[in-house]
Amino acid sequence: MTAERPIAADDGKDRDPLFDDPALAEALAGCAAGGRLSNGDIRAMRTARRRAVATAGATTLALLVGTGAWLGRSAWVPTPQPIEYATQRGEQRIVTLADGSTVRLNGATRVAVLLAGDRREVHLSRGEAYFDVTHDAARPFTVRAGTSDARVLGTAFDLELRRDQVELAVYRGAVRFGPSMAKGTTVVVKAGWRSRFAAGYAAAPRAFDVAQQDWRSGWLDTDDMKLGDLVDELNRQGGPLVIAPPAKLADMPISGRFRLDDPGQLLDAIGAAYGFSVKREDGKLRLVQS
C-alpha cells in the first residue's frame, strides 16, 4: 500500500493557473460527490463555463444594442423639410410629389413643397402653377401665394401670383380661398369658377370655360388683366424680354384671349387697340404710350 505524500503549504508560486478559475469550485464539488477528477476534467469544465459566459454576454450586448436602436428610432423623428422646385423663363416643368399629386410649373416660377404626416403645404413665391391634388382627407393640401391660402383635399386648380393679387381658377373639385391663416372671410370656389384675391379679400367667384386651352397649351385669357401682369406672363414664356412698362401703362386693364408664342406680334395688336406702341431695342421690347 502506497504511503500518502504530505501536502505542502500553498504559497501560490507554482500553482497551475487553472486552479485560479471559478471552475475549480465546480471541480471540487464534483470530486466530493463522485470521486476524484483529473486535470483534464477540470480544464473541460472551465472551457464549457467560459463558453457559456461568453455566449450569454454576447446575447445581452445584442439585446442592449437592439433595444437602444429601437428606443432611438421611436424617440427621434426627423422634422420634414420643404423641397424647392423652380423654372427659368421659357421653361415648363411637371413635378410628381410623393403623395401622387402633380405640380406643373409655368416659366419663371418657384414653389417650396412640404409633405408631413398631418398636412401638405406649398408656398408659391413666384409665377404660376397648375396643381392636380391626390385626395387625402387626413392631410389637407394648402397652397400659399402672397397673403392668400388655397385649401383643398383633392382637386385640380391653377394659381397665379401677380403683382398685387392672386388669381385662382378651379378645374375639378372645390377650393376654399382667402387670406392666410383664416384671418378673414374665405370663399369656396367650385370647378368652372375663378376668384381673385387682392387687398386682403377674395372676390366673388366668376365662371370660365374649363375646356378652353390655357397657358399649358400656349393660350392666355386675360379677363381684365392689367397690362403689367400680361407683360410678366409673356416674359415667363421666353422669347424677347419685355421691359416693364411705366406705371400708367402697367395699370391699364386688358381683356381678350391671345396666343403667347409671339410676344412682339401680340403686343403690337394690343397696342393698336389700347393706345401704345412697341419699340425693339437690342433684342428687347419696350412699350411706349402713344
C-alpha positions as CSV (number, residue, x, y, z in Angstrom):
1,M,0.0,0.0,0.0
2,T,1.5,3.3,-1.1
3,A,2.0,5.9,1.7
4,E,0.2,9.2,1.2
5,R,2.5,12.2,0.5
6,P,2.3,15.1,2.9
7,I,0.6,18.2,1.4
8,A,2.9,21.1,1.3
9,A,1.8,24.6,2.2
10,D,0.5,26.5,-0.9
11,D,2.3,29.8,-1.4
12,G,0.7,30.3,-4.9
13,K,4.0,30.5,-6.8
14,D,4.0,27.1,-8.5
15,R,0.2,26.6,-8.8
16,D,-1.4,25.8,-12.1
17,P,-3.3,28.8,-13.4
18,L,-6.4,26.7,-14.0
19,F,-6.9,26.4,-10.2
20,D,-7.4,30.2,-10.0
21,D,-10.5,29.8,-12.2
22,P,-14.1,29.8,-10.8
23,A,-14.4,26.3,-12.4
24,L,-12.3,25.0,-9.6
25,A,-15.3,25.2,-7.3
26,E,-17.3,23.1,-9.6
27,A,-14.4,20.6,-9.8
28,L,-14.2,20.3,-6.1
29,A,-17.9,19.8,-5.8
30,G,-17.8,17.1,-8.4
31,C,-14.9,15.4,-6.6
32,A,-16.8,15.4,-3.3
33,A,-19.9,13.9,-5.0
34,G,-18.5,11.4,-7.4
35,G,-14.8,10.9,-6.8
36,R,-11.5,12.3,-7.9
37,L,-11.4,14.5,-11.1
38,S,-8.4,14.7,-13.3
39,N,-6.8,18.0,-14.5
40,G,-8.3,17.3,-18.0
41,D,-11.8,17.1,-16.4
42,I,-11.3,20.4,-14.7
43,R,-10.0,22.1,-17.9
44,A,-13.0,20.8,-19.9
45,M,-15.4,22.2,-17.3
46,R,-13.6,25.5,-17.3
47,T,-13.8,25.7,-21.2
48,A,-17.6,24.9,-21.1
49,R,-18.1,27.5,-18.4
50,R,-16.3,30.3,-20.3
51,R,-18.2,29.4,-23.5
52,A,-21.5,29.8,-21.7
53,V,-20.5,33.1,-20.1
54,A,-19.3,34.5,-23.4
55,T,-22.5,33.4,-25.2
56,A,-24.6,35.0,-22.5
57,G,-22.6,38.2,-22.6
58,A,-22.9,38.5,-26.4
59,T,-26.6,37.9,-26.3
60,T,-27.1,40.5,-23.6
61,L,-25.0,43.0,-25.6
62,A,-27.0,42.4,-28.8
63,L,-30.2,42.9,-26.8
64,L,-28.9,46.2,-25.4
65,V,-27.8,47.4,-28.8
66,G,-31.1,46.4,-30.4
67,T,-33.2,48.0,-27.6
68,G,-31.2,51.2,-27.8
69,A,-31.6,51.4,-31.6
70,W,-35.4,50.9,-31.2
71,L,-35.7,53.5,-28.5
72,G,-33.6,55.9,-30.6
73,R,-35.9,55.4,-33.6
74,S,-39.1,55.8,-31.5
75,A,-37.8,58.9,-29.6
76,W,-36.4,60.9,-32.6
77,V,-38.4,61.7,-35.7
78,P,-36.7,64.0,-38.2
79,T,-38.6,67.2,-39.0
80,P,-39.7,67.2,-42.6
81,Q,-38.0,70.0,-44.7
82,P,-39.6,71.7,-47.7
83,I,-38.2,70.9,-51.2
84,E,-37.9,73.7,-53.7
85,Y,-38.7,73.5,-57.4
86,A,-38.1,76.3,-59.9
87,T,-38.2,77.0,-63.6
88,Q,-36.4,79.6,-65.8
89,R,-38.0,81.8,-68.5
90,G,-39.4,79.8,-71.3
91,E,-39.3,76.5,-69.3
92,Q,-42.2,74.4,-68.1
93,R,-41.8,71.6,-65.6
94,I,-44.1,68.8,-64.2
95,V,-43.2,67.6,-60.7
96,T,-44.8,64.5,-59.2
97,L,-44.9,64.6,-55.4
98,A,-44.5,61.7,-53.1
99,D,-48.3,61.6,-52.4
100,G,-49.1,61.2,-56.1
101,S,-50.1,64.9,-56.6
102,T,-48.6,66.7,-59.6
103,V,-47.5,70.3,-59.9
104,R,-46.9,71.9,-63.4
105,L,-44.8,75.0,-63.2
106,N,-45.0,77.8,-65.7
107,G,-41.9,79.6,-66.7
108,A,-40.0,81.8,-64.1
109,T,-41.9,80.0,-61.3
110,R,-40.8,78.9,-57.9
111,V,-42.5,76.7,-55.3
112,A,-41.5,75.0,-52.0
113,V,-43.3,71.8,-51.1
114,L,-43.6,70.3,-47.6
115,L,-45.2,66.9,-47.1
116,A,-45.8,66.0,-43.5
117,G,-47.7,63.3,-41.6
118,D,-50.7,65.6,-41.0
119,R,-50.5,68.2,-43.7
120,R,-49.3,69.1,-47.2
121,E,-48.2,72.7,-47.8
122,V,-46.9,74.5,-50.9
123,H,-45.5,78.0,-51.0
124,L,-45.8,79.7,-54.4
125,S,-43.3,82.5,-54.2
126,R,-43.2,83.4,-57.9
127,G,-45.0,82.8,-61.1
128,E,-47.9,80.3,-61.8
129,A,-48.5,76.6,-61.3
130,Y,-51.2,74.1,-62.0
131,F,-52.0,71.6,-59.2
132,D,-53.6,68.2,-59.6
133,V,-54.0,67.1,-56.0
134,T,-54.5,63.5,-54.8
135,H,-57.3,63.1,-52.3
136,D,-56.2,62.5,-48.7
137,A,-58.8,63.5,-46.0
138,A,-56.2,63.2,-43.3
139,R,-53.8,65.6,-44.9
140,P,-55.3,68.8,-46.4
141,F,-53.4,70.4,-49.2
142,T,-52.7,74.1,-48.8
143,V,-51.0,76.5,-51.3
144,R,-49.9,79.8,-50.0
145,A,-49.3,82.6,-52.6
146,G,-48.6,86.1,-51.2
147,T,-51.0,86.6,-48.3
148,S,-53.6,84.1,-49.6
149,D,-54.3,80.4,-48.9
150,A,-56.0,77.9,-51.2
151,R,-57.0,74.8,-49.2
152,V,-58.1,71.5,-50.8
153,L,-58.4,67.8,-50.2
154,G,-58.4,66.6,-53.8
155,T,-58.9,68.8,-56.8
156,A,-57.2,70.4,-59.8
157,F,-56.7,74.2,-60.0
158,D,-54.4,76.9,-61.3
159,L,-52.9,79.6,-59.1
160,E,-51.0,82.6,-60.3
161,L,-49.2,85.2,-58.2
162,R,-49.4,88.6,-59.8
163,R,-48.0,91.9,-58.7
164,D,-50.8,93.0,-56.4
165,Q,-53.2,90.0,-56.5
166,V,-53.5,86.2,-56.7
167,E,-55.7,84.6,-59.4
168,L,-57.3,81.2,-58.8
169,A,-59.1,79.0,-61.4
170,V,-60.6,75.7,-60.4
171,Y,-60.8,72.9,-62.9
172,R,-62.0,70.0,-60.7
173,G,-63.4,69.7,-57.2
174,A,-63.6,72.8,-55.0
175,V,-61.1,75.1,-53.2
176,R,-61.5,77.3,-50.1
177,F,-59.8,80.5,-51.0
178,G,-59.0,83.5,-48.8
179,P,-56.5,85.2,-46.5
180,S,-53.6,83.2,-44.9
181,M,-54.3,81.6,-41.6
182,A,-58.0,82.2,-42.0
183,K,-57.7,85.8,-40.8
184,G,-60.7,86.9,-42.8
185,T,-63.6,85.8,-45.0
186,T,-63.0,82.9,-47.4
187,V,-64.9,81.8,-50.4
188,V,-65.5,78.3,-51.8
189,V,-64.6,78.2,-55.5
190,K,-66.0,75.2,-57.4
191,A,-65.0,73.7,-60.7
192,G,-65.6,76.1,-63.7
193,W,-65.2,79.2,-61.5
194,R,-62.3,81.5,-60.7
195,S,-61.7,84.1,-58.0
196,R,-59.2,86.9,-57.4
197,F,-57.6,87.8,-54.0
198,A,-56.5,91.4,-53.5
199,A,-56.3,93.8,-50.6
200,G,-57.0,91.1,-48.1
201,Y,-60.2,89.9,-49.7
202,A,-61.3,87.1,-52.1
203,A,-63.7,88.3,-54.8
204,A,-66.9,86.5,-55.6
205,P,-66.3,83.6,-58.0
206,R,-67.0,84.2,-61.7
207,A,-67.5,81.5,-64.3
208,F,-65.0,80.5,-67.0
209,D,-64.8,77.7,-69.6
210,V,-62.6,74.8,-68.3
211,A,-62.5,73.3,-71.7
212,Q,-60.6,76.3,-73.2
213,Q,-56.9,75.9,-73.6
214,D,-54.7,77.9,-71.2
215,W,-51.0,78.7,-70.7
216,R,-50.2,75.0,-70.7
217,S,-51.1,75.0,-74.4
218,G,-49.8,78.5,-75.2
219,W,-53.0,80.5,-74.7
220,L,-54.0,83.3,-72.3
221,D,-57.4,84.5,-71.3
222,T,-56.7,88.0,-69.8
223,D,-60.1,88.6,-68.1
224,D,-59.4,92.2,-67.2
225,M,-55.7,91.5,-66.5
226,K,-53.5,94.6,-66.1
227,L,-51.0,95.2,-68.9
228,G,-48.1,94.9,-66.4
229,D,-49.3,91.4,-65.4
230,L,-49.7,90.5,-69.1
231,V,-46.0,91.5,-69.6
232,D,-45.0,89.2,-66.7
233,E,-46.9,86.4,-68.3
234,L,-45.2,86.9,-71.7
235,N,-41.8,87.0,-70.0
236,R,-42.4,83.6,-68.4
237,Q,-42.8,82.1,-71.9
238,G,-39.3,83.1,-73.1
239,G,-38.6,84.9,-76.3
240,P,-37.6,88.5,-76.3
241,L,-37.7,90.1,-72.9
242,V,-40.4,92.8,-72.5
243,I,-39.2,95.7,-70.4
244,A,-41.5,96.6,-67.5
245,P,-43.8,99.3,-68.8
246,P,-44.3,102.7,-67.0
247,A,-46.9,102.7,-64.2
248,K,-49.6,104.4,-66.3
249,L,-49.4,101.6,-68.9
250,A,-48.8,98.8,-66.4
251,D,-52.1,99.5,-64.6
252,M,-54.1,99.5,-67.9
253,P,-56.7,96.7,-67.8
254,I,-56.6,94.4,-70.9
255,S,-59.3,91.9,-72.0
256,G,-59.1,89.3,-74.6
257,R,-57.8,85.8,-75.5
258,F,-54.4,85.6,-77.0
259,R,-51.7,83.3,-78.2
260,L,-48.4,83.5,-76.3
261,D,-45.9,82.2,-78.8
262,D,-45.1,85.7,-80.4
263,P,-45.0,88.4,-77.8
264,G,-44.0,91.1,-80.3
265,Q,-46.9,90.5,-82.6
266,L,-49.3,90.2,-79.7
267,L,-48.2,93.5,-78.1
268,D,-48.4,95.3,-81.5
269,A,-52.0,94.1,-81.8
270,I,-52.9,95.1,-78.3
271,G,-51.1,98.4,-78.6
272,A,-53.1,99.4,-81.7
273,A,-56.3,98.9,-79.7
274,Y,-55.2,100.4,-76.4
275,G,-53.0,103.3,-77.5
276,F,-49.3,102.3,-77.1
277,S,-46.6,101.2,-79.5
278,V,-43.8,98.6,-79.2
279,K,-40.2,99.6,-79.8
280,R,-37.4,97.0,-80.5
281,E,-34.2,97.7,-78.6
282,D,-31.2,95.3,-78.6
283,G,-33.5,92.3,-78.8
284,K,-35.9,93.6,-76.1
285,L,-39.4,95.1,-76.4
286,R,-40.3,98.4,-74.9
287,L,-43.8,99.7,-74.6
288,V,-44.3,103.4,-75.3
289,Q,-47.6,105.3,-74.8
290,S,-48.8,107.0,-77.9
